[in-house]
Amino acid sequence: MVALRLIVGLGNPGREYERTRHNAGFWWAERCAEDLRIVLKPESRYFGIAGRGNTASGEVFLLQPQTFMNASGKAVAALSRFYKIEPAQILVVHDELDLPPGVARLKMGGGHGGHNGLKDIAAQLGNKDFWRLRLGIGHPGEKSQVVNYVLNPPRNDEFTQIENAIIDSLRVLPDMLRGDFSVAMLKLHTQTK
């Protein structure tokens, strides 16, 4: 088992994006910071808001890139290279169109599924074998509506469902930190909805 050393929550900086679906990764990172008592502050050398904390499984970094979604890899690469963190020790938390609101799923590697944040991280790291925590936001139904959909706030009921998925996935955080992803996936993927 390889313990996690870096958790990245994806989103877009700025007040106008705060409540948008695309910022679900930021919401998760903020809750995670509270749970782990990590203070997040601007770190220009990592192009983001970052913090570090000590857990039972060792030191972990938390990062919210402030480069806008399409350039998320710049921040991830800067921090991971400085601290010599391998892709397999990174968890990227992001919004997922292919899952309904209220569902969270873990996976290792794979494609980017059109998600520009994941695409840029894989390109900057030169490797797509990092962990992903996919927070379902649902799909608008038409490909042409995706950009508008992710850059708008969810309906109140969807927001509650996304919040519940964040809470559910944070329950398996100790397993993820330890690198025990098979246990984390079993618990997360078999929870009754």
Backbone as JSON Lines, residues from 0, in Angstrom:
{"i":0,"aa":"M","n":[0.84,-1.2,0.0],"ca":[0.0,0.0,0.0],"c":[0.87,1.25,0.0]}
{"i":1,"aa":"V","n":[0.5,2.2,-0.82],"ca":[1.22,3.46,-0.91],"c":[0.35,4.55,-0.29]}
{"i":2,"aa":"A","n":[0.82,5.15,0.79],"ca":[0.05,6.18,1.49],"c":[-0.09,7.42,0.61]}
{"i":3,"aa":"L","n":[-1.22,8.1,0.75],"ca":[-1.44,9.36,0.03],"c":[-0.55,10.45,0.61]}
{"i":4,"aa":"R","n":[0.0,11.28,-0.26],"ca":[0.79,12.42,0.21],"c":[0.24,13.75,-0.28]}
{"i":5,"aa":"L","n":[-0.61,13.71,-1.32],"ca":[-1.16,14.94,-1.86],"c":[-2.62,14.72,-2.27]}
{"i":6,"aa":"I","n":[-3.49,15.6,-1.77],"ca":[-4.9,15.6,-2.16],"c":[-5.17,16.92,-2.87]}
{"i":7,"aa":"V","n":[-5.72,16.83,-4.07],"ca":[-5.99,18.02,-4.88],"c":[-7.49,18.13,-5.11]}
{"i":8,"aa":"G","n":[-8.08,19.25,-4.73],"ca":[-9.48,19.52,-5.03],"c":[-9.53,20.46,-6.21]}
{"i":9,"aa":"L","n":[-10.27,20.09,-7.27],"ca":[-10.31,20.92,-8.47],"c":[-11.48,21.89,-8.47]}
{"i":10,"aa":"G","n":[-11.25,23.05,-9.07],"ca":[-12.28,24.06,-9.21],"c":[-11.7,25.27,-9.92]}
{"i":11,"aa":"N","n":[-12.49,26.32,-10.0],"ca":[-12.05,27.59,-10.57],"c":[-12.01,28.65,-9.48]}
{"i":12,"aa":"P","n":[-10.96,29.49,-9.48],"ca":[-10.89,30.55,-8.47],"c":[-11.88,31.68,-8.76]}
{"i":13,"aa":"G","n":[-12.21,32.45,-7.76],"ca":[-13.06,33.63,-7.95],"c":[-14.46,33.42,-7.42]}
{"i":14,"aa":"R","n":[-15.02,34.5,-6.89],"ca":[-16.35,34.44,-6.27],"c":[-17.44,33.97,-7.24]}
{"i":15,"aa":"E","n":[-17.32,34.34,-8.52],"ca":[-18.37,34.0,-9.48],"c":[-18.47,32.5,-9.74]}
{"i":16,"aa":"Y","n":[-17.41,31.75,-9.38],"ca":[-17.41,30.3,-9.61],"c":[-17.66,29.48,-8.34]}
{"i":17,"aa":"E","n":[-17.64,30.15,-7.19],"ca":[-17.69,29.47,-5.9],"c":[-18.74,28.38,-5.8]}
{"i":18,"aa":"R","n":[-19.96,28.68,-6.24],"ca":[-21.08,27.75,-6.05],"c":[-21.37,26.9,-7.29]}
{"i":19,"aa":"T","n":[-20.5,26.95,-8.31],"ca":[-20.76,26.21,-9.54],"c":[-20.42,24.72,-9.41]}
{"i":20,"aa":"R","n":[-21.06,23.91,-10.23],"ca":[-20.84,22.46,-10.18],"c":[-19.37,22.09,-10.38]}
{"i":21,"aa":"H","n":[-18.68,22.86,-11.23],"ca":[-17.28,22.56,-11.54],"c":[-16.39,22.69,-10.3]}
{"i":22,"aa":"N","n":[-16.9,23.33,-9.24],"ca":[-16.1,23.54,-8.04],"c":[-16.34,22.5,-6.95]}
{"i":23,"aa":"A","n":[-16.98,21.4,-7.29],"ca":[-17.24,20.35,-6.29],"c":[-15.95,19.87,-5.63]}
{"i":24,"aa":"G","n":[-14.86,19.82,-6.38],"ca":[-13.57,19.4,-5.81],"c":[-13.07,20.38,-4.76]}
{"i":25,"aa":"F","n":[-13.3,21.68,-4.98],"ca":[-12.94,22.7,-3.98],"c":[-13.76,22.49,-2.71]}
{"i":26,"aa":"W","n":[-15.08,22.23,-2.88],"ca":[-15.95,22.04,-1.72],"c":[-15.44,20.87,-0.87]}
{"i":27,"aa":"W","n":[-15.05,19.79,-1.56],"ca":[-14.54,18.6,-0.86],"c":[-13.25,18.94,-0.11]}
{"i":28,"aa":"A","n":[-12.35,19.65,-0.78],"ca":[-11.06,19.99,-0.16],"c":[-11.25,20.86,1.09]}
{"i":29,"aa":"E","n":[-12.22,21.77,1.05],"ca":[-12.48,22.63,2.21],"c":[-12.98,21.82,3.39]}
{"i":30,"aa":"R","n":[-13.87,20.86,3.12],"ca":[-14.36,19.98,4.19],"c":[-13.24,19.09,4.73]}
{"i":31,"aa":"C","n":[-12.4,18.61,3.82],"ca":[-11.26,17.77,4.2],"c":[-10.29,18.55,5.1]}
{"i":32,"aa":"A","n":[-10.03,19.81,4.73],"ca":[-9.14,20.66,5.52],"c":[-9.68,20.82,6.94]}
{"i":33,"aa":"E","n":[-11.01,21.0,7.06],"ca":[-11.62,21.1,8.39],"c":[-11.42,19.81,9.17]}
{"i":34,"aa":"D","n":[-11.7,18.67,8.52],"ca":[-11.58,17.37,9.2],"c":[-10.16,17.09,9.66]}
{"i":35,"aa":"L","n":[-9.18,17.46,8.84],"ca":[-7.77,17.19,9.17],"c":[-7.09,18.35,9.91]}
{"i":36,"aa":"R","n":[-7.87,19.42,10.15],"ca":[-7.35,20.64,10.8],"c":[-6.13,21.19,10.06]}
{"i":37,"aa":"I","n":[-6.28,21.26,8.74],"ca":[-5.22,21.83,7.89],"c":[-5.62,23.26,7.54]}
{"i":38,"aa":"V","n":[-4.69,24.19,7.74],"ca":[-4.94,25.59,7.39],"c":[-4.51,25.79,5.93]}
{"i":39,"aa":"L","n":[-5.46,26.22,5.11],"ca":[-5.18,26.47,3.69],"c":[-4.86,27.95,3.5]}
{"i":40,"aa":"K","n":[-3.76,28.23,2.79],"ca":[-3.43,29.62,2.52],"c":[-2.78,29.74,1.14]}
{"i":41,"aa":"P","n":[-2.82,30.92,0.54],"ca":[-2.23,31.09,-0.79],"c":[-0.73,30.75,-0.78]}
{"i":42,"aa":"E","n":[-0.31,29.98,-1.77],"ca":[1.1,29.59,-1.94],"c":[1.45,29.84,-3.4]}
{"i":43,"aa":"S","n":[2.04,30.99,-3.69],"ca":[2.3,31.36,-5.08],"c":[3.23,30.39,-5.79]}
{"i":44,"aa":"R","n":[4.18,29.77,-5.06],"ca":[5.11,28.85,-5.74],"c":[4.42,27.57,-6.21]}
{"i":45,"aa":"Y","n":[3.23,27.29,-5.64],"ca":[2.45,26.13,-6.09],"c":[1.21,26.55,-6.86]}
{"i":46,"aa":"F","n":[1.1,27.84,-7.19],"ca":[-0.01,28.34,-8.0],"c":[-1.37,27.95,-7.42]}
{"i":47,"aa":"G","n":[-1.47,27.99,-6.09],"ca":[-2.72,27.59,-5.49],"c":[-2.84,27.95,-4.03]}
{"i":48,"aa":"I","n":[-3.9,27.44,-3.44],"ca":[-4.12,27.53,-2.01],"c":[-3.73,26.17,-1.47]}
{"i":49,"aa":"A","n":[-2.84,26.14,-0.48],"ca":[-2.31,24.86,-0.02],"c":[-2.11,24.85,1.48]}
{"i":50,"aa":"G","n":[-1.97,23.64,2.0],"ca":[-1.68,23.45,3.41],"c":[-1.16,22.04,3.6]}
{"i":51,"aa":"R","n":[-0.6,21.82,4.78],"ca":[-0.12,20.47,5.09],"c":[-0.49,20.1,6.51]}
{"i":52,"aa":"G","n":[-0.67,18.82,6.71],"ca":[-1.04,18.35,8.04],"c":[-0.45,16.98,8.3]}
{"i":53,"aa":"N","n":[-0.42,16.62,9.57],"ca":[0.05,15.3,9.95],"c":[-1.14,14.42,10.28]}
{"i":54,"aa":"T","n":[-1.13,13.22,9.73],"ca":[-2.2,12.26,9.98],"c":[-1.57,10.99,10.54]}
{"i":55,"aa":"A","n":[-2.4,10.05,10.94],"ca":[-1.9,8.77,11.44],"c":[-1.06,8.06,10.39]}
{"i":56,"aa":"S","n":[-1.29,8.4,9.12],"ca":[-0.56,7.75,8.02],"c":[0.62,8.58,7.52]}
{"i":57,"aa":"G","n":[0.9,9.7,8.18],"ca":[2.03,10.54,7.78],"c":[1.57,11.91,7.3]}
{"i":58,"aa":"E","n":[2.52,12.67,6.79],"ca":[2.25,14.03,6.34],"c":[1.47,14.02,5.02]}
{"i":59,"aa":"V","n":[0.49,14.92,4.91],"ca":[-0.29,15.03,3.68],"c":[-0.44,16.5,3.31]}
{"i":60,"aa":"F","n":[-0.4,16.77,2.01],"ca":[-0.6,18.13,1.48],"c":[-1.99,18.2,0.88]}
{"i":61,"aa":"L","n":[-2.6,19.37,1.01],"ca":[-3.91,19.63,0.43],"c":[-3.74,20.83,-0.49]}
{"i":62,"aa":"L","n":[-4.28,20.74,-1.7],"ca":[-4.06,21.78,-2.71],"c":[-5.33,22.1,-3.48]}
{"i":63,"aa":"Q","n":[-5.6,23.39,-3.63],"ca":[-6.65,23.88,-4.52],"c":[-5.98,24.76,-5.56]}
{"i":64,"aa":"P","n":[-5.74,24.25,-6.76],"ca":[-5.09,25.07,-7.79],"c":[-5.88,26.35,-8.05]}
{"i":65,"aa":"Q","n":[-5.18,27.45,-8.25],"ca":[-5.83,28.74,-8.53],"c":[-5.52,29.2,-9.95]}
{"i":66,"aa":"T","n":[-5.28,28.24,-10.82],"ca":[-4.86,28.51,-12.21],"c":[-6.02,28.45,-13.19]}
{"i":67,"aa":"F","n":[-7.23,28.24,-12.71],"ca":[-8.39,27.89,-13.52],"c":[-8.25,26.43,-13.94]}
{"i":68,"aa":"M","n":[-9.39,25.8,-14.13],"ca":[-9.46,24.36,-14.33],"c":[-8.52,23.85,-15.42]}
{"i":69,"aa":"N","n":[-8.49,24.52,-16.57],"ca":[-7.74,24.02,-17.72],"c":[-6.24,23.97,-17.5]}
{"i":70,"aa":"A","n":[-5.73,24.65,-16.46],"ca":[-4.29,24.65,-16.18],"c":[-3.99,24.09,-14.79]}
{"i":71,"aa":"S","n":[-4.87,23.23,-14.28],"ca":[-4.71,22.65,-12.93],"c":[-3.38,21.91,-12.77]}
{"i":72,"aa":"G","n":[-2.88,21.32,-13.84],"ca":[-1.65,20.53,-13.77],"c":[-0.44,21.34,-13.38]}
{"i":73,"aa":"K","n":[-0.45,22.63,-13.69],"ca":[0.69,23.51,-13.35],"c":[0.92,23.5,-11.83]}
{"i":74,"aa":"A","n":[-0.17,23.62,-11.07],"ca":[-0.09,23.63,-9.61],"c":[0.29,22.25,-9.07]}
{"i":75,"aa":"V","n":[-0.38,21.2,-9.59],"ca":[-0.11,19.84,-9.12],"c":[1.34,19.45,-9.38]}
{"i":76,"aa":"A","n":[1.83,19.75,-10.57],"ca":[3.22,19.42,-10.92],"c":[4.21,20.18,-10.05]}
{"i":77,"aa":"A","n":[3.94,21.46,-9.8],"ca":[4.87,22.27,-8.99],"c":[5.02,21.7,-7.59]}
{"i":78,"aa":"L","n":[3.91,21.39,-6.93],"ca":[3.98,20.88,-5.56],"c":[4.53,19.46,-5.53]}
{"i":79,"aa":"S","n":[4.06,18.61,-6.42],"ca":[4.5,17.2,-6.39],"c":[5.98,17.05,-6.74]}
{"i":80,"aa":"R","n":[6.48,17.87,-7.65],"ca":[7.91,17.79,-7.98],"c":[8.77,18.28,-6.83]}
{"i":81,"aa":"F","n":[8.34,19.38,-6.2],"ca":[9.13,19.95,-5.09],"c":[9.27,18.94,-3.95]}
{"i":82,"aa":"Y","n":[8.19,18.23,-3.63],"ca":[8.21,17.28,-2.51],"c":[8.42,15.84,-2.96]}
{"i":83,"aa":"K","n":[8.75,15.65,-4.25],"ca":[9.01,14.31,-4.79],"c":[7.86,13.33,-4.49]}
{"i":84,"aa":"I","n":[6.67,13.76,-4.84],"ca":[5.46,12.95,-4.65],"c":[5.13,12.25,-5.97]}
{"i":85,"aa":"E","n":[5.02,10.93,-5.91],"ca":[4.72,10.12,-7.09],"c":[3.24,10.22,-7.45]}
{"i":86,"aa":"P","n":[2.89,10.05,-8.75],"ca":[1.47,10.08,-9.14],"c":[0.58,9.15,-8.32]}
{"i":87,"aa":"A","n":[1.07,7.95,-7.98],"ca":[0.27,6.98,-7.22],"c":[-0.01,7.46,-5.79]}
{"i":88,"aa":"Q","n":[0.67,8.53,-5.36],"ca":[0.46,9.09,-4.01],"c":[-0.44,10.32,-4.05]}
{"i":89,"aa":"I","n":[-1.07,10.56,-5.21],"ca":[-1.91,11.75,-5.41],"c":[-3.36,11.33,-5.59]}
{"i":90,"aa":"L","n":[-4.26,12.06,-4.9],"ca":[-5.7,11.9,-5.1],"c":[-6.23,13.22,-5.64]}
{"i":91,"aa":"V","n":[-6.9,13.16,-6.8],"ca":[-7.52,14.35,-7.4],"c":[-9.04,14.21,-7.24]}
{"i":92,"aa":"V","n":[-9.65,15.21,-6.6],"ca":[-11.09,15.2,-6.35],"c":[-11.74,16.16,-7.35]}
{"i":93,"aa":"H","n":[-12.71,15.66,-8.13],"ca":[-13.28,16.48,-9.2],"c":[-14.75,16.17,-9.44]}
{"i":94,"aa":"D","n":[-15.42,17.09,-10.1],"ca":[-16.8,16.91,-10.52],"c":[-16.85,15.91,-11.67]}
{"i":95,"aa":"E","n":[-17.93,15.12,-11.71],"ca":[-18.05,14.06,-12.71],"c":[-19.43,14.08,-13.36]}
{"i":96,"aa":"L","n":[-19.47,14.41,-14.65],"ca":[-20.71,14.46,-15.42],"c":[-21.39,13.1,-15.56]}
{"i":97,"aa":"D","n":[-20.59,12.03,-15.59],"ca":[-21.13,10.7,-15.86],"c":[-21.73,10.01,-14.64]}
{"i":98,"aa":"L","n":[-21.75,10.69,-13.5],"ca":[-22.37,10.14,-12.3],"c":[-23.47,11.1,-11.84]}
{"i":99,"aa":"P","n":[-24.58,10.56,-11.31],"ca":[-25.63,11.45,-10.82],"c":[-25.23,12.14,-9.51]}
{"i":100,"aa":"P","n":[-25.82,13.28,-9.19],"ca":[-25.55,13.93,-7.91],"c":[-25.83,12.95,-6.76]}
{"i":101,"aa":"G","n":[-24.97,12.96,-5.77],"ca":[-25.14,12.07,-4.62],"c":[-24.26,10.83,-4.69]}
{"i":102,"aa":"V","n":[-23.6,10.62,-5.83],"ca":[-22.75,9.45,-6.0],"c":[-21.28,9.88,-6.05]}
{"i":103,"aa":"A","n":[-20.43,9.16,-5.31],"ca":[-18.99,9.4,-5.34],"c":[-18.31,8.07,-5.64]}
{"i":104,"aa":"R","n":[-17.33,8.1,-6.53],"ca":[-16.62,6.88,-6.92],"c":[-15.12,7.13,-6.97]}
{"i":105,"aa":"L","n":[-14.37,6.12,-6.53],"ca":[-12.91,6.17,-6.57],"c":[-12.4,5.33,-7.74]}
{"i":106,"aa":"K","n":[-11.33,5.8,-8.36],"ca":[-10.68,4.97,-9.37],"c":[-9.22,5.39,-9.52]}
{"i":107,"aa":"M","n":[-8.44,4.46,-10.01],"ca":[-7.03,4.73,-10.3],"c":[-6.86,4.89,-11.79]}
{"i":108,"aa":"G","n":[-6.21,5.97,-12.2],"ca":[-5.87,6.17,-13.6],"c":[-7.07,6.23,-14.52]}
{"i":109,"aa":"G","n":[-6.81,5.96,-15.78],"ca":[-7.85,6.0,-16.79],"c":[-7.78,7.28,-17.6]}
{"i":110,"aa":"G","n":[-8.78,7.47,-18.45],"ca":[-8.82,8.65,-19.29],"c":[-9.32,9.87,-18.53]}
{"i":111,"aa":"H","n":[-9.45,10.98,-19.25],"ca":[-9.91,12.21,-18.59],"c":[-11.39,12.46,-18.84]}
{"i":112,"aa":"G","n":[-12.02,11.7,-19.72],"ca":[-13.45,11.83,-19.97],"c":[-13.89,13.24,-20.34]}
{"i":113,"aa":"G","n":[-13.0,13.98,-21.01],"ca":[-13.33,15.34,-21.4],"c":[-13.14,16.37,-20.29]}
{"i":114,"aa":"H","n":[-12.68,15.92,-19.11],"ca":[-12.48,16.85,-17.99],"c":[-11.12,17.53,-18.17]}
{"i":115,"aa":"N","n":[-11.14,18.84,-18.44],"ca":[-9.9,19.55,-18.76],"c":[-8.91,19.63,-17.6]}
{"i":116,"aa":"G","n":[-9.41,19.6,-16.37],"ca":[-8.51,19.59,-15.22],"c":[-7.7,18.31,-15.18]}
{"i":117,"aa":"L","n":[-8.38,17.17,-15.34],"ca":[-7.68,15.88,-15.34],"c":[-6.73,15.78,-16.52]}
{"i":118,"aa":"K","n":[-7.17,16.28,-17.66],"ca":[-6.36,16.23,-18.88],"c":[-5.04,16.97,-18.67]}
{"i":119,"aa":"D","n":[-5.12,18.16,-18.06],"ca":[-3.91,18.97,-17.85],"c":[-3.0,18.36,-16.78]}
{"i":120,"aa":"I","n":[-3.6,17.78,-15.74],"ca":[-2.77,17.14,-14.69],"c":[-2.0,15.97,-15.28]}
{"i":121,"aa":"A","n":[-2.67,15.12,-16.06],"ca":[-2.0,13.97,-16.69],"c":[-0.89,14.46,-17.61]}
{"i":122,"aa":"A","n":[-1.14,15.53,-18.37],"ca":[-0.13,16.08,-19.29],"c":[1.07,16.64,-18.52]}
{"i":123,"aa":"Q","n":[0.81,17.4,-17.46],"ca":[1.9,18.03,-16.69],"c":[2.72,17.0,-15.9]}
{"i":124,"aa":"L","n":[2.05,15.95,-15.41],"ca":[2.77,14.92,-14.66],"c":[3.44,13.92,-15.61]}
{"i":125,"aa":"G","n":[2.97,13.9,-16.86],"ca":[3.47,12.91,-17.81],"c":[3.02,11.51,-17.43]}
{"i":126,"aa":"N","n":[1.88,11.43,-16.7],"ca":[1.43,10.16,-16.15],"c":[-0.04,10.31,-15.77]}
{"i":127,"aa":"K","n":[-0.86,9.31,-16.12],"ca":[-2.27,9.39,-15.74],"c":[-2.62,8.45,-14.59]}
{"i":128,"aa":"D","n":[-1.59,7.81,-14.02],"ca":[-1.84,6.84,-12.95],"c":[-1.85,7.48,-11.57]}
{"i":129,"aa":"F","n":[-2.83,8.38,-11.38],"ca":[-3.08,8.97,-10.06],"c":[-4.52,8.62,-9.69]}
{"i":130,"aa":"W","n":[-4.82,8.68,-8.4],"ca":[-6.16,8.36,-7.93],"c":[-7.12,9.51,-8.22]}
{"i":131,"aa":"R","n":[-8.37,9.15,-8.5],"ca":[-9.42,10.16,-8.72],"c":[-10.6,9.83,-7.81]}
{"i":132,"aa":"L","n":[-11.14,10.85,-7.19],"ca":[-12.41,10.74,-6.48],"c":[-13.4,11.56,-7.29]}
{"i":133,"aa":"R","n":[-14.34,10.86,-7.9],"ca":[-15.29,11.46,-8.84],"c":[-16.59,11.79,-8.1]}
{"i":134,"aa":"L","n":[-16.93,13.07,-8.03],"ca":[-18.16,13.5,-7.37],"c":[-19.22,13.77,-8.43]}
{"i":135,"aa":"G","n":[-20.27,12.96,-8.44],"ca":[-21.3,13.08,-9.45],"c":[-22.02,14.42,-9.4]}
{"i":136,"aa":"I","n":[-22.18,15.03,-10.58],"ca":[-22.96,16.28,-10.7],"c":[-24.08,16.11,-11.72]}
{"i":137,"aa":"G","n":[-24.15,14.95,-12.36],"ca":[-25.16,14.72,-13.4],"c":[-24.75,15.34,-14.72]}
{"i":138,"aa":"H","n":[-25.56,15.1,-15.74],"ca":[-25.27,15.56,-17.1],"c":[-26.48,16.33,-17.62]}
{"i":139,"aa":"P","n":[-26.25,17.43,-18.35],"ca":[-27.4,18.2,-18.85],"c":[-28.18,17.49,-19.95]}
{"i":140,"aa":"G","n":[-27.63,16.42,-20.51],"ca":[-28.32,15.67,-21.57],"c":[-27.79,15.97,-22.96]}
{"i":141,"aa":"E","n":[-27.36,17.18,-23.19],"ca":[-26.81,17.59,-24.49],"c":[-25.35,18.01,-24.32]}
{"i":142,"aa":"K","n":[-24.48,17.49,-25.18],"ca":[-23.06,17.83,-25.1],"c":[-22.83,19.34,-25.22]}
{"i":143,"aa":"S","n":[-23.64,19.98,-26.07],"ca":[-23.49,21.42,-26.3],"c":[-23.79,22.26,-25.06]}
{"i":144,"aa":"Q","n":[-24.48,21.66,-24.09],"ca":[-24.87,22.39,-22.88],"c":[-23.91,22.18,-21.71]}
{"i":145,"aa":"V","n":[-22.9,21.32,-21.89],"ca":[-22.02,20.94,-20.78],"c":[-21.3,22.13,-20.15]}
{"i":146,"aa":"V","n":[-20.7,23.01,-20.95],"ca":[-19.93,24.14,-20.4],"c":[-20.83,25.02,-19.54]}
{"i":147,"aa":"N","n":[-21.97,25.37,-20.05],"ca":[-22.92,26.2,-19.31],"c":[-23.38,25.48,-18.03]}
{"i":148,"aa":"Y","n":[-23.58,24.18,-18.14],"ca":[-24.05,23.36,-17.01],"c":[-23.04,23.34,-15.86]}
{"i":149,"aa":"V","n":[-21.76,23.04,-16.18],"ca":[-20.76,22.92,-15.11],"c":[-20.42,24.28,-14.5]}
{"i":150,"aa":"L","n":[-20.63,25.37,-15.26],"ca":[-20.3,26.7,-14.76],"c":[-21.49,27.41,-14.13]}
{"i":151,"aa":"N","n":[-22.52,26.63,-13.81],"ca":[-23.68,27.17,-13.09],"c":[-23.88,26.4,-11.8]}
{"i":152,"aa":"P","n":[-24.52,27.02,-10.8],"ca":[-24.77,26.32,-9.54],"c":[-25.78,25.19,-9.72]}
{"i":153,"aa":"P","n":[-25.64,24.11,-8.93],"ca":[-26.64,23.05,-8.96],"c":[-27.94,23.54,-8.33]}
{"i":154,"aa":"R","n":[-29.04,22.89,-8.67],"ca":[-30.31,23.16,-7.97],"c":[-30.12,22.81,-6.49]}
{"i":155,"aa":"N","n":[-30.98,23.32,-5.63],"ca":[-30.85,23.07,-4.19],"c":[-30.84,21.58,-3.84]}
{"i":156,"aa":"D","n":[-31.73,20.8,-4.48],"ca":[-31.77,19.37,-4.18],"c":[-30.49,18.67,-4.64]}
{"i":157,"aa":"E","n":[-29.96,19.1,-5.8],"ca":[-28.7,18.53,-6.29],"c":[-27.54,18.9,-5.37]}
{"i":158,"aa":"F","n":[-27.55,20.15,-4.9],"ca":[-26.48,20.61,-4.0],"c":[-26.47,19.74,-2.74]}
{"i":159,"aa":"T","n":[-27.65,19.47,-2.19],"ca":[-27.75,18.62,-1.0],"c":[-27.21,17.22,-1.29]}
{"i":160,"aa":"Q","n":[-27.53,16.69,-2.47],"ca":[-27.03,15.36,-2.83],"c":[-25.51,15.35,-2.98]}
{"i":161,"aa":"I","n":[-24.96,16.4,-3.59],"ca":[-23.5,16.51,-3.74],"c":[-22.84,16.61,-2.37]}
{"i":162,"aa":"E","n":[-23.43,17.43,-1.5],"ca":[-22.92,17.55,-0.12],"c":[-22.92,16.2,0.58]}
{"i":163,"aa":"N","n":[-23.99,15.42,0.4],"ca":[-24.06,14.1,1.02],"c":[-22.96,13.18,0.48]}
{"i":164,"aa":"A","n":[-22.67,13.28,-0.82],"ca":[-21.6,12.47,-1.42],"c":[-20.24,12.88,-0.84]}
{"i":165,"aa":"I","n":[-20.08,14.17,-0.6],"ca":[-18.83,14.66,0.01],"c":[-18.68,14.07,1.41]}
{"i":166,"aa":"I","n":[-19.74,14.12,2.19],"ca":[-19.71,13.57,3.55],"c":[-19.42,12.07,3.52]}
{"i":167,"aa":"D","n":[-20.12,11.34,2.62],"ca":[-19.91,9.89,2.5],"c":[-18.46,9.57,2.16]}
{"i":168,"aa":"S","n":[-17.9,10.31,1.21],"ca":[-16.53,10.01,0.77],"c":[-15.5,10.41,1.81]}
{"i":169,"aa":"L","n":[-15.79,11.43,2.61],"ca":[-14.85,11.8,3.67],"c":[-14.79,10.75,4.77]}
{"i":170,"aa":"R","n":[-15.84,9.92,4.87],"ca":[-15.82,8.84,5.87],"c":[-14.73,7.81,5.57]}
{"i":171,"aa":"V","n":[-14.36,7.69,4.29],"ca":[-13.31,6.72,3.93],"c":[-11.94,7.39,3.79]}
{"i":172,"aa":"L","n":[-11.86,8.66,4.2],"ca":[-10.57,9.37,4.13],"c":[-9.44,8.65,4.87]}
{"i":173,"aa":"P","n":[-9.66,8.14,6.1],"ca":[-8.55,7.43,6.77],"c":[-8.02,6.25,5.95]}
{"i":174,"aa":"D","n":[-8.93,5.52,5.29],"ca":[-8.51,4.39,4.43],"c":[-7.68,4.91,3.25]}
{"i":175,"aa":"M","n":[-8.15,6.01,2.63],"ca":[-7.43,6.57,1.49],"c":[-6.06,7.08,1.91]}
{"i":176,"aa":"L","n":[-5.99,7.76,3.04],"ca":[-4.71,8.29,3.51],"c":[-3.69,7.17,3.72]}
{"i":177,"aa":"R","n":[-4.18,6.04,4.23],"ca":[-3.32,4.87,4.46],"c":[-2.89,4.23,3.16]}
{"i":178,"aa":"G","n":[-3.63,4.53,2.08],"ca":[-3.35,3.89,0.8],"c":[-4.14,2.61,0.63]}
{"i":179,"aa":"D","n":[-5.11,2.38,1.54],"ca":[-5.93,1.17,1.48],"c":[-7.17,1.45,0.63]}
{"i":180,"aa":"F","n":[-6.93,1.65,-0.67],"ca":[-8.01,2.05,-1.57],"c":[-9.01,0.93,-1.83]}
{"i":181,"aa":"S","n":[-8.58,-0.33,-1.72],"ca":[-9.55,-1.41,-1.94],"c":[-10.62,-1.37,-0.84]}
{"i":182,"aa":"V","n":[-10.22,-1.11,0.39],"ca":[-11.18,-0.99,1.5],"c":[-12.04,0.25,1.3]}
{"i":183,"aa":"A","n":[-11.4,1.38,0.94],"ca":[-12.13,2.63,0.72],"c":[-13.19,2.46,-0.38]}
{"i":184,"aa":"M","n":[-12.81,1.8,-1.49],"ca":[-13.75,1.59,-2.59],"c":[-14.89,0.69,-2.18]}
{"i":185,"aa":"L","n":[-14.58,-0.37,-1.46],"ca":[-15.63,-1.29,-1.02],"c":[-16.66,-0.54,-0.17]}
{"i":186,"aa":"K","n":[-16.18,0.24,0.8],"ca":[-17.09,0.98,1.68],"c":[-17.88,2.03,0.88]}
{"i":187,"aa":"L","n":[-17.2,2.8,0.05],"ca":[-17.83,3.91,-0.66],"c":[-18.8,3.42,-1.73]}
{"i":188,"aa":"H","n":[-18.39,2.4,-2.47],"ca":[-19.19,1.94,-3.61],"c":[-20.36,1.05,-3.23]}
{"i":189,"aa":"T","n":[-20.37,0.58,-1.98],"ca":[-21.48,-0.3,-1.56],"c":[-22.44,0.38,-0.6]}
{"i":190,"aa":"Q","n":[-22.22,1.67,-0.32],"ca":[-23.15,2.4,0.54],"c":[-24.5,2.47,-0.14]}
{"i":191,"aa":"T","n":[-25.55,2.27,0.64],"ca":[-26.89,2.36,0.06],"c":[-27.26,3.83,-0.12]}
{"i":192,"aa":"K","n":[-27.89,4.11,-1.22],"ca":[-28.3,5.5,-1.53],"c":[-29.79,5.6,-1.36]}
